[in-house]
């Protein structure tokens, strides 16, 4: 006959012995470490910070936290490629937090509620910005918040740059974009449209500007030597997208080919489908695994009926016939095989990359260029000419909207310091916390909620937005999936676990404090802290 047995495990006293006894050899400290989402955000957002406010339903406070770094949350919630989610520690458990969906909700909510941002009193300093794209508008926002007078000279008829002319409306609705741009202008930023800067130093002098920020986007398509005899209609992708935005849609014919494998190529192909082109094809010299476009862009294009000819390179064009060579990859690089095919098309759209127009800077002393004609800047984003800064697509680096917005913020901080005869020195970042450092003593399974999409057949019928946002309840759920990596979220775990009652609650938002007079250094508080916001450091 079996008897009842006590199956309670004996307390593990041995593992804590190093910190207890007559002399304490270690003690706990609260430490805010850097979550990987924050660390990888090109705009430098405090993602963990605003997620913690959003999960409490404090939407305006969450939005204001975003606006410390990024003036376009409604835009970025739609078009950012969210590297933050790629690095999210939650993906090691089930799936990453849907960060961009929460940001989109907060951005849209701010527009609905009419929330505004205050600015500092006027400083009397004047800054000229060349280009009203994402980098220029971001810099203008941060500078005007500091109280500086900002003027933007824009060559085009409308603000937004590549956000407006390079990203189709089905990905970025113009209503939200225009509202976020208008909010910056309403803060006091002056924009002069249809004004192409030709003599920068003269405009700087005549306008009595104390500093200049060059923020011209990549509005020139790269050229390719493509033998063509009696060629059909050829155009570059940026010009095509701009014409569609302007309402002057070119005649494309029944069959359209797009040459290239980046996101612009995908946008051009999907736009052509929406214009009624029956046969839309992409020709690309690499395979899907090695394309420069994001995979979801290719997937959505395929769903919408775009044909993609992988591992093909156009060699010549004659009439409506293209001769393409089959390629093969070696170490990710395409090499010709000597095998040829023919494809038929009525129009060819070139999407082989873009570059900025820097010709007007060639005669300015001190400004230098890279071999591929990018502007050289120092660690403070300043060119070789004192007081002239550059960022966004004009400087070496990755080219996308989020990077440009981050450049605008970084440059604005450096310009502000320059105007005050100082050098901007960013605060040192704490160590990044990976999943292996989290104390995951419990398990949950709550996979990501994803936005629904319009069916492909409906998507190609027009330029309405293809992806829906999350409703409020799902936004709250997503925000609450955040693990708060490396940052205390006041769960009271340490307070309840301390055997010596050495931890004092300081009230909501203020965290806790340790009473080292009675703390034994046993490390129980640290070991139960799931987000690793407590570290044990050597010493009594």
C-alpha positions as CSV (number, residue, x, y, z in Angstrom):
1,X,0.0,0.0,0.0
2,X,1.4,3.4,-1.1
3,X,1.6,6.2,1.4
4,X,1.3,9.9,0.6
5,X,4.7,11.5,0.1
6,X,5.8,15.1,0.2
7,X,7.0,15.8,-3.4
8,X,7.9,19.4,-2.7
9,X,11.5,20.0,-3.9
10,X,14.1,21.0,-1.3
11,X,15.1,24.7,-1.6
12,X,18.2,25.3,-3.6
13,X,20.4,27.0,-1.0
14,X,23.7,26.0,-2.5
15,X,23.4,28.2,-5.7
16,X,22.8,31.3,-3.6
17,X,25.5,30.6,-1.0
18,X,28.1,32.9,-2.7
19,X,26.0,35.9,-1.9
20,X,25.0,35.1,1.6
21,X,26.8,34.7,4.9
22,X,28.7,37.1,7.2
23,X,30.1,39.1,4.3
24,X,28.2,39.9,1.2
25,X,30.3,39.4,-2.0
26,X,27.8,40.7,-4.5
27,X,24.8,43.0,-4.6
28,X,21.9,43.7,-7.0
29,X,21.5,46.9,-9.1
30,X,18.7,47.9,-11.4
31,X,20.1,48.4,-14.9
32,X,18.3,49.4,-18.1
33,X,19.8,47.4,-20.9
34,X,19.3,48.0,-24.7
35,X,16.5,45.9,-26.3
36,X,17.5,44.6,-29.7
37,X,14.4,46.4,-31.3
38,X,15.7,49.8,-30.1
39,X,19.3,48.9,-31.1
40,X,18.4,48.1,-34.7
41,X,15.9,50.9,-35.4
42,X,17.5,53.2,-38.1
43,X,15.4,56.1,-36.7
44,X,16.6,55.4,-33.2
45,X,13.2,55.0,-31.7
46,X,12.7,53.9,-28.0
47,X,10.4,51.1,-29.1
48,X,10.3,49.3,-25.8
49,X,9.5,52.6,-24.1
50,X,6.5,53.4,-26.3
51,X,5.2,49.8,-26.3
52,X,5.1,49.9,-22.5
53,X,2.9,53.0,-22.6
54,X,0.7,51.6,-25.4
55,X,0.1,48.4,-23.5
56,X,-1.3,50.5,-20.6
57,X,-3.6,52.3,-23.0
58,X,-1.7,55.5,-22.8
59,X,-1.7,56.1,-26.5
60,X,-0.9,59.8,-26.5
61,X,2.1,59.3,-24.2
62,X,3.2,56.5,-26.4
63,X,2.9,58.6,-29.6
64,X,4.8,61.5,-27.9
65,X,7.6,59.0,-27.1
66,X,7.8,58.1,-30.8
67,X,7.8,61.7,-31.8
68,X,10.9,62.3,-29.8
69,X,12.7,60.5,-32.6
70,X,10.4,60.1,-35.6
71,X,7.8,62.6,-36.9
72,X,6.2,60.1,-39.2
73,X,4.7,57.2,-37.2
74,X,1.6,56.8,-39.4
75,X,3.9,56.6,-42.5
76,X,6.5,54.4,-40.9
77,X,3.9,52.0,-39.5
78,X,3.2,51.3,-43.2
79,X,6.4,51.5,-45.2
80,X,9.2,50.7,-42.7
81,X,10.8,47.3,-43.3
82,X,10.8,46.8,-39.5
83,X,14.3,45.5,-38.8
84,X,13.2,45.8,-35.2
85,X,10.9,42.8,-35.6
86,X,13.6,40.7,-37.3
87,X,15.7,41.1,-34.1
88,X,12.8,40.9,-31.6
89,X,13.6,38.4,-28.8
90,X,10.0,37.3,-28.7
91,X,10.6,35.4,-32.0
92,X,12.6,32.9,-29.9
93,X,9.4,32.0,-28.1
94,X,6.6,32.1,-30.7
95,X,6.8,35.2,-33.1
96,X,8.0,38.8,-33.0
97,X,5.9,41.6,-31.7
98,X,4.0,43.3,-34.5
99,X,5.7,46.6,-33.8
100,X,4.9,48.4,-37.0
101,X,1.2,47.7,-36.6
102,X,1.2,49.3,-33.1
103,X,3.1,52.3,-34.5
104,X,0.7,52.6,-37.4
105,X,-2.3,52.6,-34.9
106,X,-0.6,55.3,-32.8
107,X,0.2,57.5,-35.8
108,X,-3.4,57.2,-37.1
109,X,-4.8,57.9,-33.7
110,X,-2.8,61.1,-33.4
111,X,-4.1,62.3,-36.7
112,X,-7.7,61.5,-35.6
113,X,-7.3,63.3,-32.3
114,X,-5.3,66.2,-33.7
115,X,-2.4,65.9,-31.2
116,X,0.3,68.5,-31.7
117,X,3.9,69.0,-30.6
118,X,5.3,72.0,-28.8
119,X,8.5,73.8,-29.7
120,X,11.1,75.9,-27.9
121,X,11.2,79.8,-28.0
122,X,12.9,81.3,-31.1
123,X,16.7,81.2,-31.1
124,X,17.2,83.6,-33.9
125,X,19.2,81.0,-35.9
126,X,18.3,80.2,-39.5
127,X,18.8,76.9,-41.3
128,X,18.3,76.1,-45.0
129,X,17.3,72.6,-46.0
130,X,17.6,71.5,-49.6
131,X,15.0,68.9,-50.3
132,X,11.6,68.2,-48.7
133,X,11.9,64.4,-48.6
134,X,12.0,62.2,-45.5
135,X,15.5,63.3,-44.4
136,X,14.8,67.0,-45.0
137,X,11.4,67.0,-43.3
138,X,12.7,65.0,-40.3
139,X,15.6,67.5,-39.8
140,X,13.2,70.4,-40.2
141,X,10.9,69.0,-37.5
142,X,13.7,68.4,-35.0
143,X,15.3,71.8,-35.7
144,X,12.0,73.8,-35.4
145,X,11.3,72.0,-32.1
146,X,14.6,73.5,-30.8
147,X,13.4,77.0,-31.8
148,X,15.4,77.5,-34.9
149,X,13.9,79.1,-38.1
150,X,13.8,76.5,-40.9
151,X,13.3,77.0,-44.6
152,X,13.1,74.2,-47.1
153,X,13.8,74.7,-50.8
154,X,12.2,71.9,-52.8
155,X,12.6,71.4,-56.5
156,X,9.2,69.6,-56.9
157,X,5.6,70.8,-56.5
158,X,4.9,69.0,-53.3
159,X,6.6,67.8,-50.1
160,X,7.4,64.2,-49.3
161,X,10.0,63.3,-51.8
162,X,10.3,59.6,-52.5
163,X,7.5,59.0,-49.9
164,X,5.2,60.7,-52.3
165,X,6.6,59.9,-55.7
166,X,8.5,56.7,-55.1
167,X,6.1,54.7,-52.9
168,X,2.7,53.9,-54.6
169,X,-0.5,54.9,-52.8
170,X,-1.5,51.2,-52.3
171,X,1.4,51.0,-49.8
172,X,1.3,54.5,-48.5
173,X,-2.1,56.3,-48.6
174,X,-1.6,60.0,-49.4
175,X,-4.1,61.2,-46.8
176,X,-2.0,60.0,-43.9
177,X,1.3,61.1,-45.5
178,X,0.0,64.6,-46.3
179,X,-1.4,65.1,-42.8
180,X,1.9,64.2,-41.2
181,X,3.8,66.5,-43.5
182,X,1.2,69.3,-42.8
183,X,1.8,68.9,-39.1
184,X,5.5,69.7,-39.6
185,X,4.7,72.7,-41.7
186,X,2.2,74.0,-39.2
187,X,5.0,74.1,-36.6
188,X,6.5,76.9,-38.5
189,X,8.6,75.3,-41.2
190,X,8.5,77.3,-44.5
191,X,8.7,75.3,-47.8
192,X,9.4,77.0,-51.1
193,X,8.2,74.7,-53.9
194,X,9.4,74.4,-57.5
195,X,12.7,75.9,-56.5
196,X,15.8,74.0,-57.6
197,X,18.9,75.2,-55.9
198,X,21.7,75.9,-58.4
199,X,24.1,78.2,-56.4
200,X,24.1,76.9,-52.8
201,X,26.6,79.4,-51.4
202,X,24.7,82.3,-52.9
203,X,21.4,81.2,-51.4
204,X,23.0,80.6,-48.1
205,X,24.4,84.2,-48.1
206,X,21.3,85.9,-49.5
207,X,19.1,84.1,-47.0
208,X,21.4,84.8,-44.1
209,X,21.4,81.2,-43.1
210,X,23.6,80.0,-40.3
211,X,23.7,76.3,-41.5
212,X,22.6,74.2,-44.5
213,X,21.4,70.6,-44.7
214,X,21.6,68.9,-48.1
215,X,18.8,66.3,-48.2
216,X,18.2,65.6,-51.9
217,X,16.8,62.2,-52.6
218,X,17.8,59.6,-55.2
219,X,15.8,61.0,-58.1
220,X,18.1,60.0,-60.9
221,X,17.9,56.5,-62.4
222,X,21.2,54.7,-63.0
223,X,22.0,54.2,-66.6
224,X,22.7,50.9,-68.3
225,X,24.4,50.2,-71.7
226,X,21.6,48.3,-73.4
227,X,22.0,47.8,-77.2
228,X,18.7,48.7,-78.8
229,X,17.6,48.9,-82.4
230,X,14.2,50.4,-83.2
231,X,13.4,49.9,-79.6
232,X,9.9,49.9,-78.1
233,X,9.0,52.4,-75.4
234,X,11.6,52.5,-72.7
235,X,11.4,54.5,-69.5
236,X,12.9,54.5,-66.0
237,X,10.9,53.3,-63.0
238,X,11.0,56.6,-61.0
239,X,9.8,58.6,-64.0
240,X,7.0,56.0,-64.5
241,X,5.9,56.1,-60.8
242,X,6.0,59.9,-60.8
243,X,3.8,60.1,-63.9
244,X,1.3,57.8,-62.3
245,X,1.3,60.0,-59.2
246,X,0.9,63.1,-61.4
247,X,-2.0,61.6,-63.3
248,X,-0.2,61.6,-66.6
249,X,-0.1,57.8,-67.1
250,X,2.0,56.8,-70.2
251,X,0.6,54.3,-72.7
252,X,2.2,51.0,-71.8
253,X,0.6,48.5,-74.1
254,X,-0.6,45.0,-73.3
255,X,2.8,43.5,-72.2
256,X,5.2,45.4,-69.9
257,X,8.7,44.2,-68.8
258,X,10.4,45.7,-65.7
259,X,14.2,45.2,-65.5
260,X,15.5,44.9,-62.0
261,X,14.9,43.1,-58.7
262,X,14.6,45.8,-56.1
263,X,11.6,47.2,-54.2
264,X,11.2,49.9,-56.9
265,X,10.9,47.1,-59.5
266,X,8.2,45.4,-57.5
267,X,6.4,48.7,-57.1
268,X,6.6,49.5,-60.8
269,X,5.3,46.0,-61.7
270,X,2.4,46.1,-59.3
271,X,1.5,49.6,-60.4
272,X,1.4,48.5,-64.0
273,X,-1.0,45.7,-63.1
274,X,-3.3,48.3,-61.5
275,X,-3.2,50.3,-64.7
276,X,-4.7,47.3,-66.5
277,X,-1.6,45.8,-68.1
278,X,-2.5,42.2,-68.9
279,X,1.0,40.7,-69.0
280,X,3.4,42.2,-66.5
281,X,6.8,40.6,-66.1
282,X,10.0,41.3,-64.0
283,X,13.4,40.3,-65.5
284,X,16.1,39.9,-62.8
285,X,19.6,38.4,-63.0
286,X,19.6,36.8,-59.6
287,X,17.2,34.3,-57.9
288,X,14.6,35.0,-55.3
289,X,16.9,34.2,-52.4
290,X,19.4,36.8,-53.5
291,X,17.1,39.6,-54.7
292,X,17.5,43.0,-53.3
293,X,13.8,43.5,-52.8
294,X,12.2,42.3,-49.6
295,X,10.6,38.8,-50.0
296,X,7.1,39.9,-49.0
297,X,7.2,42.5,-51.9
298,X,7.9,39.7,-54.4
299,X,5.3,37.4,-52.8
300,X,2.6,40.1,-53.0
301,X,3.6,40.8,-56.6
302,X,3.3,37.1,-57.5
303,X,-0.1,37.0,-55.8
304,X,-1.3,39.9,-58.0
305,X,-0.3,38.1,-61.2
306,X,3.2,39.5,-61.9
307,X,5.5,37.0,-63.6
308,X,9.1,37.0,-62.5
309,X,11.8,35.7,-64.8
310,X,14.6,34.8,-62.3
311,X,18.3,34.5,-63.4
312,X,17.8,36.4,-66.6
313,X,19.7,39.4,-68.0
314,X,18.7,41.5,-71.0
315,X,21.4,41.6,-73.6
316,X,19.7,43.5,-76.4
317,X,16.4,44.9,-77.6
318,X,15.1,45.0,-81.2
319,X,11.6,46.0,-82.0
320,X,9.4,44.4,-79.4
321,X,11.8,41.5,-78.8
322,X,14.2,41.3,-76.0
323,X,17.1,38.8,-76.1
324,X,17.9,37.6,-72.5
325,X,20.7,35.5,-71.3
326,X,20.3,32.8,-68.7
327,X,22.4,33.4,-65.6
328,X,23.8,31.1,-62.9
329,X,24.8,32.1,-59.4
330,X,28.3,31.4,-57.9
331,X,28.6,32.6,-54.3
332,X,25.6,34.7,-54.8
333,X,26.9,36.5,-57.9
334,X,25.4,36.1,-61.4
335,X,27.5,34.8,-64.2
336,X,26.4,34.3,-67.9
337,X,25.8,30.8,-69.2
338,X,25.8,31.5,-72.9
339,X,22.2,30.3,-73.2
340,X,19.8,32.8,-74.7
341,X,16.0,33.3,-74.8
342,X,13.6,35.8,-76.3
343,X,10.8,37.7,-74.6
344,X,8.2,40.0,-76.1
345,X,7.0,43.2,-74.6
346,X,5.4,46.5,-75.7
347,X,7.2,48.6,-73.0
348,X,10.3,48.3,-70.9
349,X,10.7,49.9,-67.5
350,X,14.2,50.2,-66.1
351,X,14.5,49.7,-62.4
352,X,18.3,49.3,-61.8
353,X,18.8,51.7,-59.0
354,X,18.9,55.4,-58.3
355,X,21.4,58.1,-57.4
356,X,21.3,61.7,-56.1
357,X,22.0,64.7,-58.3
358,X,25.1,66.2,-56.8
359,X,26.4,68.2,-59.8
360,X,25.6,71.6,-58.2
361,X,28.0,70.8,-55.4
362,X,31.1,70.2,-57.5
363,X,32.4,73.7,-57.3
364,X,32.0,74.2,-53.5
365,X,35.4,74.2,-51.8
366,X,35.9,71.4,-49.3
367,X,33.0,69.2,-50.4
368,X,34.3,65.8,-51.6
369,X,32.7,62.8,-53.1
370,X,33.0,59.0,-53.1
371,X,33.8,57.1,-56.3
372,X,30.1,56.6,-56.9
373,X,29.4,60.3,-56.4
374,X,28.0,60.3,-52.8
375,X,28.8,63.2,-50.6
376,X,31.5,62.6,-48.0
377,X,30.5,63.6,-44.4
378,X,32.2,63.3,-41.0
379,X,30.8,61.7,-37.9
380,X,28.8,64.8,-37.3
381,X,27.2,64.6,-40.8
382,X,29.1,67.8,-41.9
383,X,30.7,68.1,-45.3
384,X,34.2,69.5,-45.8
385,X,32.6,73.0,-46.0
386,X,31.9,74.3,-42.4
387,X,28.2,74.7,-41.7
388,X,27.0,72.6,-44.7
389,X,25.7,69.1,-43.7
390,X,24.4,66.3,-45.8
391,X,22.3,63.1,-45.2
392,X,19.8,60.7,-46.6
393,X,20.4,59.4,-50.1
394,X,23.2,61.8,-50.7
395,X,25.6,60.1,-48.4
396,X,27.0,56.5,-48.4
397,X,24.8,53.9,-46.8
398,X,21.5,52.1,-47.0
399,X,18.8,54.0,-48.8
400,X,15.2,53.8,-47.4
401,X,12.7,56.1,-45.7
402,X,13.6,54.9,-42.1
403,X,17.3,55.5,-42.6
404,X,16.6,59.0,-44.1
405,X,14.4,59.9,-41.1
406,X,17.2,58.8,-38.8
407,X,19.7,60.9,-40.7
408,X,17.4,63.9,-40.4
409,X,17.3,63.5,-36.6
410,X,21.0,62.9,-36.3
411,X,21.9,65.9,-38.5
412,X,19.5,68.2,-36.7
413,X,21.2,67.4,-33.4
414,X,24.5,68.1,-34.9
415,X,23.3,71.3,-36.5
416,X,21.8,72.5,-33.2
417,X,25.2,71.9,-31.5
418,X,27.0,73.7,-34.3
419,X,24.7,76.7,-34.0
420,X,25.6,76.8,-30.3
421,X,29.4,76.4,-31.0
422,X,29.4,72.9,-29.6
423,X,29.9,69.3,-30.8
424,X,27.1,66.9,-30.3
425,X,28.1,63.8,-28.4
426,X,25.5,61.1,-28.2
427,X,25.0,59.3,-24.9
428,X,26.8,56.0,-24.5
429,X,24.5,53.1,-25.2
430,X,24.1,50.3,-22.7
431,X,24.8,46.7,-23.7
432,X,22.2,45.0,-26.0
433,X,20.3,42.2,-24.3
434,X,19.8,39.0,-26.3
435,X,17.3,36.3,-25.6
436,X,19.9,34.2,-23.8
437,X,20.2,36.8,-21.1
438,X,16.5,36.8,-20.3
439,X,15.4,34.8,-17.2
440,X,12.5,32.9,-18.8
441,X,11.3,30.9,-15.8
442,X,7.8,30.7,-17.3
443,X,6.4,29.9,-20.8
444,X,3.7,31.6,-22.7
445,X,2.4,31.0,-26.2
446,X,0.8,34.0,-27.8
447,X,1.7,34.3,-31.4
448,X,1.7,37.5,-33.4
449,X,-1.5,39.0,-34.6
450,X,-1.1,40.1,-38.2
451,X,-2.9,42.6,-40.3
452,X,-5.3,41.2,-42.9
453,X,-4.9,42.1,-46.6
454,X,-7.4,42.7,-49.3
455,X,-7.7,39.7,-51.7
456,X,-5.3,39.9,-54.7
457,X,-8.2,40.2,-57.2
458,X,-9.4,43.3,-55.4
459,X,-6.0,44.8,-54.8
460,X,-5.2,45.1,-58.5
461,X,-8.5,46.9,-59.3
462,X,-7.1,50.2,-57.9
463,X,-4.7,52.0,-55.6
464,X,-6.6,51.6,-52.3
465,X,-4.4,50.5,-49.4
466,X,-3.8,46.8,-49.6
467,X,-3.1,46.1,-45.9
468,X,-5.5,46.8,-43.1
469,X,-4.4,48.1,-39.7
470,X,-5.1,46.2,-36.4
471,X,-8.2,47.2,-34.3
472,X,-7.5,48.6,-30.8
473,X,-8.0,45.3,-28.9
474,X,-5.4,43.6,-31.1
475,X,-3.1,46.5,-30.8
476,X,-3.3,46.2,-27.0
477,X,-2.6,42.5,-27.3
478,X,0.4,43.1,-29.5
479,X,1.9,45.7,-27.2
480,X,1.4,43.4,-24.2
481,X,3.4,40.7,-26.0
482,X,6.5,42.8,-25.5
483,X,9.0,41.1,-23.1
484,X,10.4,44.5,-22.0
485,X,13.9,43.1,-22.6
486,X,16.4,44.7,-20.1
487,X,14.0,47.2,-18.7
488,X,11.9,47.0,-15.5
489,X,8.2,47.0,-16.1
490,X,7.3,47.0,-12.3
491,X,5.9,43.5,-12.1
492,X,6.7,43.4,-8.4
493,X,8.5,40.0,-8.9
494,X,11.7,41.2,-7.1
495,X,9.6,42.8,-4.4
496,X,7.7,39.6,-3.6
497,X,10.7,37.3,-4.0
498,X,13.2,39.0,-1.7
499,X,13.6,36.9,1.5
500,X,15.0,39.8,3.4
501,X,12.4,42.4,2.5
502,X,15.2,44.6,1.2
503,X,13.3,46.1,-1.7
504,X,11.1,49.1,-1.4
505,X,8.4,50.1,-4.0
506,X,8.7,53.7,-5.0
507,X,5.3,54.1,-6.6
508,X,4.1,53.7,-10.2
509,X,6.6,54.8,-12.8
510,X,9.4,55.1,-10.2
511,X,10.5,51.5,-9.8
512,X,12.1,50.2,-6.7
513,X,15.1,50.7,-4.4
514,X,17.4,48.3,-2.5
515,X,18.2,48.5,1.2
516,X,21.8,47.3,1.1
517,X,21.9,47.3,4.9
518,X,19.8,44.2,5.0
519,X,20.4,42.8,1.5
520,X,22.4,39.5,1.6
521,X,23.2,39.4,-2.1
522,X,21.4,36.1,-2.6
523,X,20.5,37.0,-6.2
524,X,16.9,35.7,-5.9
525,X,15.6,39.1,-7.2
526,X,17.8,38.9,-10.2
527,X,17.1,35.3,-11.1
528,X,13.3,35.8,-11.0
529,X,13.4,39.0,-13.1
530,X,12.2,37.7,-16.4
531,X,13.4,40.8,-18.4
532,X,16.9,40.9,-16.8
533,X,16.5,44.4,-15.4
534,X,18.5,43.5,-12.3
535,X,22.2,42.6,-12.5
536,X,24.4,41.2,-9.7
537,X,27.7,43.1,-9.5
538,X,30.7,42.1,-7.4
539,X,31.3,43.9,-4.1
540,X,29.8,44.1,-0.6
